[in-house]
Amino acid sequence: MRTRKILTLLFLTCLIPVPSLEAGAGLASKEKPWKPGQKIELIMASGGTGGTYYPLAGGIAKLWKDAIPGVNVTVQATGASVANIRLLGRQEVDLALIQNDIAEYGRTGRESFAQTREKHTNYLAIGGLYPEVVQIVVPADSTIRKIEDLKGKTVVVGAAASGTELASRQILAAYGMTYGEKNGVKPLFLGFAEGATALRDHSADGLIIVAGIPSAVLADVQTATPIGLLSIDANKLNKDNPFYVPFAVDAGTYKGLDANFDVVALKAMLVVRDEINSQLVYEMTKALFENAASIGHAKAREFNVGLATQGITIPFHPGAAQYFREKGINVNSP
């Protein structure tokens, strides 16, 4: 009888699930094998050849080739973030540069992916690279001094359905405004260059852009019209949009900007398919942040391991997570 009870207890113990081990084993079983020194060919999706992502990706690919024996990454020109997520979902590329908010939408099936009912969950974060700063611009002599003053004004909100236009809607909503209503703004759906022209010729009262700083477009505007910025409170946005991070614009960044401004930024980030080997992703993450100076692109000078996890809302690849843990930074990882 005593023996039977012991066997029964052992049997019941074996039935108790161990969720944490199951999750880890599930991801590990998907990974492709790789050993240091082994040759491997990977494809990285970037952006258009005239943008920032494509040349930056080329510099990153060269860094990895030089730093990790056997690794060769081919850079593919693409339509940028949304297109890159679809390429990852179809397993046509292995890595991609994307914006952190689009990374969230791709995995949750929101915004750009909602109408087509898409949801792509086969990619994970390596890390955030540099800020894409939200800049709400007005002429320096304007009476508009805060976002609430935009009510009833004509504002360039970005090209229709663009990432900038989405950011414009989110920020205005956080301040209780929408398009076209009595207490809203009159939107102009224009790209950066056309929007800058509208601000310069006074057919727009304000301009919203999401870009690196200083922006070349705004540098051109300020030659004719000194400009000012409006402060943006990150706390107002983060409840519904946690991928925005605080950012400080220094006085003197643009002509007419005579004070520091607290705004928000999105992040350009690097993602990788979940089946890429953890040891390889660890080596790639380490090389990326510890040898960024050798990339030879201005944006690479903004890579900062201490800021690389801020604003990243999707899970990190286990290989990247291992690197960040070594730096004393804990992240969410499968």
Sine and cosine of phi, psi and omega as CSV:
sin_phi,cos_phi,sin_psi,cos_psi,sin_omega,cos_omega
0.00,0.00,-0.70,0.72,0.00,-1.00
-0.88,0.47,-0.65,0.76,0.00,-1.00
-0.90,0.44,-0.64,0.77,-0.01,-1.00
-0.90,0.43,-0.64,0.77,0.02,-1.00
-0.90,0.44,-0.67,0.74,-0.01,-1.00
-0.89,0.45,-0.70,0.72,0.01,-1.00
-0.90,0.45,-0.60,0.80,0.02,-1.00
-0.90,0.43,-0.68,0.73,0.03,-1.00
-0.89,0.45,-0.66,0.75,0.03,-1.00
-0.89,0.45,-0.65,0.76,0.00,-1.00
-0.90,0.44,-0.70,0.72,0.01,-1.00
-0.91,0.41,-0.59,0.81,0.03,-1.00
-0.88,0.47,-0.63,0.78,-0.01,-1.00
-0.92,0.40,-0.39,0.92,-0.01,-1.00
-0.99,0.14,-0.21,0.98,-0.03,-1.00
-0.94,0.33,0.85,-0.53,-0.03,-1.00
-0.95,0.31,0.44,-0.90,0.08,-1.00
-0.84,-0.55,1.00,0.08,-0.15,-0.99
-0.84,0.54,-0.69,0.72,-0.11,-0.99
-0.90,0.44,-0.63,0.78,0.02,-1.00
-0.95,0.32,-0.59,0.81,-0.01,-1.00
-0.89,0.46,-0.69,0.72,-0.03,-1.00
-0.90,0.44,-0.71,0.71,-0.02,-1.00
-0.91,0.42,-0.67,0.75,-0.02,-1.00
-0.92,0.40,-0.58,0.81,0.00,-1.00
-0.87,0.49,-0.70,0.72,0.00,-1.00
-0.94,0.34,-0.66,0.75,-0.02,-1.00
-0.88,0.48,-0.57,0.82,-0.03,-1.00
-0.93,0.36,-0.36,0.93,0.01,-1.00
-0.99,0.11,-0.36,0.93,-0.13,-0.99
-0.92,0.40,0.62,-0.79,0.10,-1.00
-0.99,0.16,0.64,-0.77,0.00,-1.00
-0.93,0.38,0.56,-0.83,0.08,-1.00
-0.37,-0.93,0.64,-0.77,0.08,-1.00
-0.81,-0.59,0.53,-0.85,0.03,-1.00
-0.78,0.62,0.74,-0.67,-0.01,-1.00
1.00,-0.05,-0.26,0.97,0.00,-1.00
-0.95,0.30,0.68,-0.74,0.01,-1.00
-0.96,0.29,0.70,-0.72,0.02,-1.00
-0.51,-0.86,0.67,-0.74,0.02,-1.00
-0.95,-0.31,0.81,-0.59,0.01,-1.00
-0.80,-0.60,0.38,-0.92,0.04,-1.00
-0.86,-0.51,0.75,-0.66,0.03,-1.00
-0.91,-0.42,0.84,-0.55,0.07,-1.00
-0.99,0.15,0.63,-0.78,-0.08,-1.00
-0.80,-0.59,-0.96,-0.27,0.00,-1.00
-0.37,-0.93,-0.32,-0.95,0.04,-1.00
-0.94,0.35,0.43,-0.90,-0.06,-1.00
-0.91,0.42,-0.35,0.94,0.00,-1.00
-1.00,-0.06,-0.01,1.00,-0.04,-1.00
-0.99,-0.12,-0.26,-0.97,-0.02,-1.00
-1.00,0.07,-0.63,0.78,-0.12,-0.99
-0.87,0.50,-0.67,0.75,-0.11,-0.99
-0.90,0.44,-0.81,0.59,0.02,-1.00
-0.92,0.40,-0.54,0.84,0.04,-1.00
-0.91,0.42,-0.68,0.73,0.04,-1.00
-0.87,0.49,-0.62,0.79,0.04,-1.00
-0.88,0.48,-0.65,0.76,0.03,-1.00
-0.92,0.40,-0.64,0.77,0.03,-1.00
-0.91,0.41,-0.67,0.74,0.01,-1.00
-0.87,0.49,-0.67,0.74,0.02,-1.00
-0.91,0.42,-0.65,0.76,0.04,-1.00
-0.84,0.54,-0.74,0.67,-0.03,-1.00
-0.90,0.43,-0.63,0.77,0.01,-1.00
-0.89,0.46,-0.64,0.77,-0.01,-1.00
-0.96,0.27,-0.55,0.83,-0.14,-0.99
-1.00,-0.03,-0.43,0.90,-0.09,-1.00
-0.83,-0.56,0.98,-0.22,-0.04,-1.00
-0.82,0.58,0.74,-0.68,0.06,-1.00
1.00,-0.06,-0.22,0.97,-0.06,-1.00
-1.00,-0.03,0.80,-0.60,0.07,-1.00
-0.75,-0.66,0.85,-0.52,-0.04,-1.00
-0.91,-0.41,0.83,-0.56,0.06,-1.00
-1.00,-0.10,0.77,-0.64,-0.02,-1.00
-1.00,-0.04,0.75,-0.67,0.00,-1.00
-0.92,-0.39,0.80,-0.60,0.09,-1.00
-0.95,0.30,0.68,-0.73,-0.09,-1.00
-0.58,-0.82,-0.10,-1.00,0.08,-1.00
-1.00,0.05,0.28,0.96,0.07,-1.00
0.98,0.21,-0.46,-0.89,-0.34,-0.94
-0.75,0.66,-0.85,0.53,-0.07,-1.00
-0.89,0.46,-0.71,0.70,0.03,-1.00
-0.88,0.48,-0.61,0.79,-0.03,-1.00
-0.91,0.42,-0.62,0.78,0.02,-1.00
-0.91,0.42,-0.63,0.78,0.03,-1.00
-0.92,0.39,-0.59,0.81,0.06,-1.00
-0.91,0.42,-0.64,0.77,0.08,-1.00
-0.89,0.45,-0.69,0.73,-0.01,-1.00
-0.88,0.48,-0.57,0.82,0.03,-1.00
-1.00,0.07,0.03,1.00,0.01,-1.00
0.87,0.50,0.56,0.83,0.04,-1.00
-1.00,-0.03,-0.26,0.97,0.09,-1.00
-0.69,-0.72,0.29,-0.96,-0.05,-1.00
-0.96,-0.29,-0.48,0.88,-0.02,-1.00
-0.69,-0.73,0.32,-0.95,0.03,-1.00
-0.36,-0.93,0.55,-0.84,0.21,-0.98
-1.00,-0.04,0.80,-0.60,0.01,-1.00
-0.56,-0.83,0.22,-0.98,0.06,-1.00
-1.00,0.03,0.59,-0.80,-0.17,-0.99
-0.89,0.47,-0.54,0.84,0.03,-1.00
-0.94,0.35,-0.61,0.80,0.03,-1.00
-0.92,0.38,-0.55,0.83,0.08,-1.00
-0.86,0.52,-0.67,0.74,0.03,-1.00
-0.91,0.40,-0.71,0.70,-0.04,-1.00
-0.90,0.44,-0.61,0.79,-0.02,-1.00
-0.89,0.46,-0.64,0.77,-0.02,-1.00
-0.98,0.21,-0.45,0.89,-0.04,-1.00
-0.98,-0.20,-0.14,0.99,0.02,-1.00
0.96,0.28,0.50,0.87,-0.03,-1.00
-0.98,-0.21,0.16,-0.99,0.12,-0.99
0.77,0.64,-0.92,-0.40,-0.09,-1.00
-0.86,0.51,-0.35,0.94,-0.07,-1.00
-0.97,-0.26,-0.04,1.00,-0.09,-1.00
-0.96,0.30,-0.70,0.71,-0.09,-1.00
-0.89,0.45,-0.59,0.81,0.00,-1.00
-1.00,-0.05,0.07,1.00,0.03,-1.00
0.80,0.59,0.70,0.71,0.03,-1.00
-0.99,-0.11,0.54,-0.84,0.14,-0.99
-0.50,-0.87,0.89,-0.45,-0.04,-1.00
-0.91,-0.42,0.88,-0.47,-0.09,-1.00
-0.86,-0.50,0.28,0.96,-0.07,-1.00
-1.00,-0.10,0.34,0.94,0.05,-1.00
-0.77,-0.63,0.46,-0.89,-0.04,-1.00
-0.71,-0.71,0.29,-0.96,-0.07,-1.00
-0.99,0.16,0.62,-0.79,0.29,-0.96
-0.99,-0.11,-0.71,0.70,0.07,-1.00
0.23,-0.97,0.31,-0.95,0.11,-0.99
-0.98,0.19,0.59,-0.81,-0.10,-1.00
-0.95,-0.31,-0.81,0.58,-0.02,-1.00
-0.43,-0.90,0.37,-0.93,-0.06,-1.00
-0.99,0.17,0.62,-0.78,0.19,-0.98
-0.95,-0.30,0.97,-0.24,-0.26,-0.97
-1.00,0.08,0.75,-0.66,0.09,-1.00
-0.99,0.15,0.88,-0.48,-0.07,-1.00
-0.84,-0.55,0.90,-0.43,0.06,-1.00
-0.98,-0.18,0.93,-0.38,-0.23,-0.97
-0.94,-0.35,0.67,-0.74,0.10,-0.99
-0.69,-0.72,0.36,-0.93,0.12,-0.99
-0.87,0.50,0.57,-0.82,-0.06,-1.00
-0.86,0.51,-0.50,0.87,-0.02,-1.00
-1.00,-0.06,0.19,0.98,-0.01,-1.00
-0.95,0.32,0.44,-0.90,0.09,-1.00
-0.99,0.13,-0.09,1.00,0.03,-1.00
-0.98,0.22,0.89,-0.46,-0.07,-1.00
-0.86,-0.50,-0.26,0.96,0.02,-1.00
-0.54,-0.84,0.26,-0.97,-0.09,-1.00
-0.86,0.52,-0.61,0.79,0.00,-1.00
-0.86,0.50,-0.42,0.91,0.01,-1.00
-0.95,0.31,-0.15,0.99,0.00,-1.00
-0.97,0.23,-0.18,0.98,0.00,-1.00
-0.84,0.54,0.79,-0.61,0.01,-1.00
0.99,0.15,-0.03,1.00,-0.04,-1.00
-1.00,-0.10,0.30,-0.95,0.06,-1.00
-1.00,-0.03,0.86,-0.52,-0.12,-0.99
-0.77,-0.64,0.74,-0.67,0.12,-0.99
-0.97,0.23,0.88,-0.48,-0.10,-1.00
-0.95,-0.33,0.10,0.99,-0.02,-1.00
0.97,-0.25,0.24,-0.97,0.05,-1.00
-0.89,0.46,0.55,-0.83,-0.04,-1.00
-0.81,0.58,0.74,-0.67,0.05,-1.00
0.92,0.40,0.22,0.98,0.03,-1.00
-0.99,0.13,0.19,-0.98,0.06,-1.00
-0.88,0.47,-0.60,0.80,0.03,-1.00
-0.91,0.41,-0.66,0.75,-0.01,-1.00
-0.91,0.41,-0.60,0.80,0.06,-1.00
-0.90,0.43,-0.70,0.71,0.05,-1.00
-0.87,0.49,-0.63,0.78,0.03,-1.00
-0.87,0.50,-0.71,0.70,0.01,-1.00
-0.88,0.47,-0.67,0.75,-0.03,-1.00
-0.91,0.40,-0.66,0.75,-0.02,-1.00
-0.94,0.35,-0.71,0.70,0.03,-1.00
-0.88,0.48,-0.65,0.76,0.01,-1.00
-0.89,0.46,-0.61,0.79,0.01,-1.00
-0.90,0.44,-0.41,0.91,0.03,-1.00
-0.98,-0.22,0.27,0.96,0.10,-0.99
0.98,0.18,0.41,0.91,-0.03,-1.00
-0.82,-0.58,0.43,-0.90,0.12,-0.99
-0.73,-0.69,-0.25,-0.97,0.03,-1.00
-1.00,-0.03,0.67,-0.74,0.27,-0.96
0.98,0.22,-0.27,0.96,-0.01,-1.00
-0.98,0.21,0.14,-0.99,-0.05,-1.00
-0.83,0.56,-0.64,0.76,-0.02,-1.00
-0.98,-0.20,0.34,0.94,-0.01,-1.00
-0.95,-0.30,-0.33,-0.94,0.03,-1.00
-0.91,-0.41,0.37,-0.93,0.10,-0.99
-1.00,-0.07,0.96,-0.29,-0.13,-0.99
-0.99,0.15,0.62,-0.79,0.22,-0.98
-0.91,-0.41,0.86,-0.50,-0.05,-1.00
-1.00,-0.04,1.00,0.02,-0.07,-1.00
-0.74,-0.67,0.49,-0.87,0.11,-0.99
-0.96,0.29,0.00,-1.00,-0.09,-1.00
-0.84,0.54,-0.79,0.61,-0.10,-1.00
-0.90,0.43,-0.72,0.69,0.00,-1.00
-0.92,0.40,-0.60,0.80,0.02,-1.00
-0.91,0.41,-0.64,0.77,0.03,-1.00
-0.89,0.45,-0.63,0.78,0.04,-1.00
-0.89,0.45,-0.67,0.74,0.01,-1.00
-0.89,0.46,-0.61,0.79,0.03,-1.00
-0.94,0.35,-0.65,0.76,-0.06,-1.00
-0.92,0.39,-0.61,0.79,-0.03,-1.00
-1.00,-0.08,0.20,0.98,0.11,-0.99
0.92,0.39,0.37,0.93,0.13,-0.99
-1.00,0.05,-0.07,1.00,0.12,-0.99
-0.74,-0.67,0.58,-0.81,0.03,-1.00
-1.00,0.04,-0.39,0.92,-0.03,-1.00
-0.46,-0.89,0.27,-0.96,-0.05,-1.00
-0.61,-0.79,0.76,-0.65,0.07,-1.00
-0.92,-0.39,0.81,-0.58,0.07,-1.00
-0.73,-0.68,0.42,-0.91,0.12,-0.99
-0.85,-0.52,0.94,-0.35,-0.12,-0.99
-0.33,-0.94,0.20,-0.98,0.13,-0.99
-0.90,0.43,0.25,-0.97,-0.07,-1.00
-0.78,-0.62,0.70,-0.72,-0.06,1.00
-0.95,0.32,0.57,-0.82,0.00,-1.00
-0.99,0.14,0.72,-0.69,0.02,-1.00
-0.88,0.47,-0.58,0.82,0.01,-1.00
-0.89,0.45,-0.70,0.71,-0.01,-1.00
-0.95,0.30,-0.52,0.86,0.07,-1.00
-0.88,0.48,-0.57,0.82,0.04,-1.00
-0.95,0.30,-0.65,0.76,0.00,-1.00
-0.88,0.48,-0.68,0.73,-0.12,-0.99
-0.93,0.38,-0.26,0.97,0.06,-1.00
-0.92,0.39,-0.47,0.88,0.00,-1.00
-0.95,-0.30,-0.51,0.86,-0.09,-1.00
-0.68,-0.74,0.94,-0.33,0.10,-1.00
-0.83,0.55,0.62,-0.78,-0.12,-0.99
-0.85,-0.52,0.34,-0.94,0.11,-0.99
-0.79,-0.61,0.31,-0.95,0.05,-1.00
-0.89,-0.45,0.39,-0.92,0.10,-0.99
-0.96,-0.28,0.69,-0.72,0.03,-1.00
-0.93,0.37,0.53,-0.85,0.04,-1.00
-0.79,-0.62,0.78,-0.62,-0.03,-1.00
-1.00,0.02,0.93,-0.36,-0.01,-1.00
-0.86,0.50,-0.54,0.84,-0.03,-1.00
-0.90,0.44,-0.51,0.86,0.03,-1.00
-0.93,0.37,-0.47,0.88,-0.07,-1.00
-1.00,-0.03,-0.54,0.84,-0.23,-0.97
-0.93,0.36,-0.36,0.93,0.02,-1.00
-0.87,0.50,-0.71,0.70,-0.02,-1.00
-0.98,-0.21,-0.31,0.95,-0.09,-1.00
-0.70,-0.71,0.97,0.24,-0.13,-0.99
-0.95,0.33,-0.07,1.00,-0.03,-1.00
-1.00,0.09,-0.09,1.00,0.10,-0.99
-0.99,0.14,0.67,-0.75,0.03,-1.00
-0.86,-0.50,0.50,-0.87,0.04,-1.00
-0.90,0.43,0.54,-0.84,0.02,-1.00
-0.53,-0.85,0.67,-0.74,0.01,-1.00
-0.96,-0.28,0.83,-0.56,0.08,-1.00
-0.99,-0.12,0.84,-0.54,-0.07,-1.00
-0.98,0.22,0.55,-0.83,0.13,-0.99
-0.83,0.56,0.62,-0.78,0.01,-1.00
1.00,0.01,-0.10,1.00,0.03,-1.00
-0.86,0.50,-0.63,0.78,0.08,-1.00
-0.78,-0.62,0.41,-0.91,0.06,-1.00
-0.89,0.46,0.80,-0.60,-0.02,-1.00
0.99,-0.14,-0.19,0.98,0.00,-1.00
-1.00,-0.01,0.99,-0.15,-0.13,-0.99
-0.96,-0.29,0.24,0.97,0.05,-1.00
-0.55,-0.84,0.33,-0.94,0.08,-1.00
-0.97,0.23,0.55,-0.84,0.00,-1.00
-0.78,-0.63,0.73,-0.68,0.11,-0.99
-1.00,-0.02,0.87,-0.49,0.00,-1.00
-0.79,-0.62,-0.37,-0.93,0.06,-1.00
-0.75,-0.66,0.27,-0.96,0.02,-1.00
-0.61,-0.79,0.48,-0.88,0.25,-0.97
-1.00,-0.08,0.08,-1.00,-0.04,-1.00
-0.81,-0.58,0.72,-0.69,0.26,-0.97
-0.97,0.24,0.76,-0.66,-0.09,-1.00
-0.68,-0.73,0.23,-0.97,0.01,-1.00
-0.91,-0.41,0.75,-0.66,0.04,-1.00
-0.83,-0.56,0.29,-0.96,-0.05,-1.00
-0.60,-0.80,0.51,-0.86,0.06,-1.00
-0.90,0.43,0.58,-0.81,-0.11,-0.99
-0.91,0.41,-0.33,0.95,-0.04,-1.00
-1.00,0.06,-0.07,1.00,0.05,-1.00
-0.95,0.31,0.70,-0.71,-0.14,-0.99
-0.82,0.57,0.69,-0.73,-0.06,-1.00
-0.90,0.45,-0.64,0.77,0.01,-1.00
-0.90,0.43,-0.63,0.77,0.03,-1.00
-0.91,0.41,-0.70,0.72,0.00,-1.00
-0.91,0.42,-0.59,0.81,0.08,-1.00
-0.86,0.51,-0.74,0.67,-0.01,-1.00
-0.89,0.45,-0.62,0.78,0.00,-1.00
-0.92,0.38,-0.67,0.74,0.00,-1.00
-0.91,0.42,-0.70,0.71,0.00,-1.00
-0.88,0.48,-0.74,0.67,0.00,-1.00
-0.88,0.47,-0.63,0.77,-0.06,-1.00
-0.87,0.50,-0.73,0.68,-0.10,-1.00
-1.00,0.00,-0.35,0.94,-0.03,-1.00
-0.99,-0.13,-0.17,0.98,0.01,-1.00
-0.76,-0.65,0.44,0.90,-0.07,-1.00
-0.86,0.51,-0.50,0.87,-0.04,-1.00
-0.88,0.48,-0.40,0.92,-0.04,-1.00
-1.00,0.08,-0.06,1.00,-0.05,-1.00
-0.94,0.35,-0.54,0.84,0.07,-1.00
0.98,0.20,0.43,0.90,0.06,-1.00
-0.80,-0.60,0.62,-0.78,-0.07,-1.00
-0.84,0.55,-0.62,0.78,-0.03,-1.00
-0.92,0.40,-0.47,0.88,0.00,-1.00
-0.90,0.43,-0.39,0.92,0.04,-1.00
-0.94,0.35,-0.24,0.97,0.01,-1.00
-1.00,-0.06,-0.07,1.00,0.02,-1.00
-0.90,0.43,0.75,-0.66,-0.05,-1.00
-0.54,-0.84,0.92,-0.38,-0.06,-1.00
-0.86,0.51,-0.51,0.86,0.00,-1.00
-0.93,0.36,-0.35,0.94,0.00,-1.00
-0.94,-0.35,-0.02,1.00,-0.18,-0.98
-0.94,0.35,-0.31,0.95,-0.01,-1.00
-0.97,-0.22,-0.14,0.99,-0.02,-1.00
-0.95,0.32,0.73,-0.68,0.03,-1.00
0.98,0.18,0.04,1.00,0.01,-1.00
-1.00,-0.08,0.91,-0.41,-0.10,-0.99
-0.98,-0.22,-0.16,0.99,0.04,-1.00
-1.00,-0.04,0.34,-0.94,0.00,-1.00
-0.90,0.43,0.47,-0.88,0.05,-1.00
-1.00,-0.02,0.54,-0.84,0.10,-0.99
-0.89,0.46,0.63,-0.78,-0.01,-1.00
-0.81,0.59,-0.56,0.83,0.02,-1.00
-0.92,0.39,-0.66,0.75,0.06,-1.00
-0.93,0.36,-0.64,0.77,0.00,-1.00
-0.86,0.51,-0.62,0.79,0.03,-1.00
-0.88,0.48,-0.68,0.73,0.02,-1.00
-0.89,0.46,-0.71,0.70,-0.02,-1.00
-0.91,0.40,-0.58,0.81,0.06,-1.00
-0.88,0.48,-0.62,0.78,0.04,-1.00
-0.90,0.44,-0.41,0.91,0.04,-1.00
-1.00,-0.06,0.13,0.99,0.02,-1.00
0.99,0.16,0.34,0.94,-0.03,-1.00
-0.89,-0.45,0.88,-0.48,0.03,-1.00
-1.00,-0.04,0.70,-0.72,-0.01,-1.00
-0.74,-0.67,0.29,-0.96,0.08,-1.00
-0.98,0.20,0.81,-0.58,-0.03,-1.00
-0.55,-0.83,0.55,-0.83,0.03,-1.00
-0.86,0.51,0.00,0.00,0.00,0.00
